[in-house]
Amino acid sequence: MNVKINSVHFKADSKLEDFITAKLKKLGNLYDGIIGSEVGLKLENTDAKENKIVEIRLLLSGYDLMATKQAKTFEEAADDAISAVRKQLIKRKEKQKQ
């Protein structure tokens, strides 16, 4: 699976990119029709501690799944977003079986 990570207005650490890539590649074991994924990392300009935003777009053949999560750290937001995409992927897989 091709994983494309874009960080807006900052340079993402290679550890963070490796973390996200490893988590997303595990989804490939769950479903074979994944073409690739696009991940957006953003910092929101607020005083709130939960200002890290992760957007994940999972590219499937003829269909895309999307999740956006916000948390205190990028790792936590990525975990939440990947979990949300995993749920959508399971629903999509079950619908195809019917």
Buried (B, 14 or more C-beta within 10 A) or exposed (E): BEBEBEBEEEEBEEEBBEBBBEBBEEBEEEBEBBEEBBBBBBEEEEEEEBBBBBBBBBBBEEEEBEBBBBBEEBBBBBBBBBEBBBEBBEEBEEEEEE
